[in-house]
Amino acid sequence: MPADRVVSPLPVAKAPPGPFVAFFRDFSENRAALVGLILLSLLVFVAVFANFIAPYSPYEQFREFTRIPPAWVEGGNSAFLLGTDEIGRDMLSRLIFGARLSLFIGLSVVVASMAVGIVLGLIAAFAPGWPSIVIMRAMDVILSVPSLLLAIVIVAIIGPSLTNTIIAITVVYLPYYVRLVRASAMQEKTRDYVTAARVGGAGTLRIMFKTVLPNCMAPIIVQAALTISNAILEAAALGFLGLGAQPPSPEWGAMLASAREFLQSAPWIVTTPGVAILITVLSINLVGDGLRDALDPKMRRS
Amino acid sequence: MPLLEINDLTVDFKTGSGQFRAVDGVSLSVDRGEILAIVGESGSGKSVAMLAVMGLLPWTATVSAKTLSFDGRDLLTLTPRERRKLVGKDMAMIFQEPMSSLNPCFTVGYQIGESLKVHLGLSKSERRKRSIELLEAVGIPDPERRLSAFPHQLSGGMSQRVMIAIALACRPKLIIADEPTTALDVTIQAQILELLVSLQRETDTGLVLITHDMGVVAETAERVSVHYAGQKIEEQPVGPLFADPHHPYTAALLAALPERATGKRLPSIPGVVPGQFDRPPACLFEPRCRFATDRCRTKVPPRQGAIAGFALCHYPLTHGRPIGHPHPEGREVAA
């Protein structure tokens, strides 16, 4: 009877990591990006569940508690963790709802300018002659005006409101996308697989959006990640100038502006929205950098 | 009636410094089940002529022809929409660079299925079945698994096989292969050619093989058309062409094959193909021709008859000797 040898099973070859796992591995190699991602997800969480997290309504005024300093400062009230502003609204609640507004502005600006930019860029790349010339020269004109000035002009024309802020900033960021899309589409469309698609009987529209576009997405995604933060800054700047979201709404830039005169007497009303903007922009930029490194095959080591 | 008939095809490109004629009065015809090879050195307009047939030239090009018909349909008057229905279904093309001819963003299965869906309207399961059939036909092992492979996971030979599968997907009547083996190594070259020819025989399609490799021509083609600087200068069945070239260029080209070299040094053709600014007035090959005379410099050469291989020459060769030449021993003697 053969001795019952224990045959050790062959070590099962580990399956190669899937695309998402590989991407996350590359991404998390960059510690700063990981920190940025954690901060950003926290912000997103806070923004999404603002209704449940915020202790008070952002508009509720506690008239007997105006300009209370943050809880840890002398004279602070533990009911208002970050203090209250000049008319007794809870700063923490306003900041939490402000996160929702800022992220919304950032995202919608990016989505809008990306969508329009992709369409215009692809048209510019594929239509020779006048459509391309008209689009690209228009973009040059937009680029030649200082971005904040242009946003101010647009808002001044169509009137100050949150939607119009978004429209204005979208126009300001449009040229970057159009140029980026056009450049990479022009490069891609000379490749053989595009000719092969045409041999297969694909029409121009199909080639534009189905064949070429997916191959140009990597730089566009990175650009999108990097413009979210700029859009938030720009929106805050417009809000600060009184051209963005209008006063009662808890937009960070508008909060800064309305608290300007209390800089000496109640600095927390000014500094906390500023710090919030700083943290948001910083975390988005860190994530954007990490994204670029992870998506760029040249930076990848493996 | 031939499958593809090209009569007097001319293609001009608008360039910064005026018109450039890339294809000059080329006439060709291909039948079902026939293999026609187009040979010529780089810049002789062989690819451009075929791209013109497929309607793939950029907008800077103007195409004109007496007839340009495929399967009884006039390609010149076709609307873009009709052309798209025809191209890819009845006419397919295979390119030189297999690695870049596949879209890196989509799987192999998706790219094969695309034309099946558009041209034949097959359902998802039918497409899958046909795709597996096709991959099997082009000799790709384990086709079910390969369907979900991305182009970067395939080698050059594999990619070219996939390209052939895509070209064959809708059972085309004509396949144009534009230097299909140039980017592949020699063993794979032979396999791919063999595959192309056997598939062509099975399905009775016409095959146009663009190449500059005389070895490939000798092995696969039935009829050969030699191009030089945008003109067709000779056309013969493959056997007679190698045995008795009629145009001096063909003769020089064949003499430059290492297999045929007899002396210590490999004979070569001096000079380069004329470009936009150094186009000779009459015979385009005259500056590089061993037999050129004053007549070649002043008078455009006539098209010879079938016996002389339709050579575009004043003094077509027979068995290496120019007919009607004042000094048949060549330019050295004439000078």
Interface residues (C-beta under 8 A of the other chain):
Chain A: P128 R191 D192 Y193 T195 A196 A197 R198 V199 G200 G201 A202 G203 T211 P214 N215
Chain B: M54 L56 W59 P80 R81 R84 K85 L86 V87 G88 K89 A92 M93 F95 Q96 E97 S100 S101 L102 N103 P104 C105 F106 E114 S115 V118 H119 M163 I166
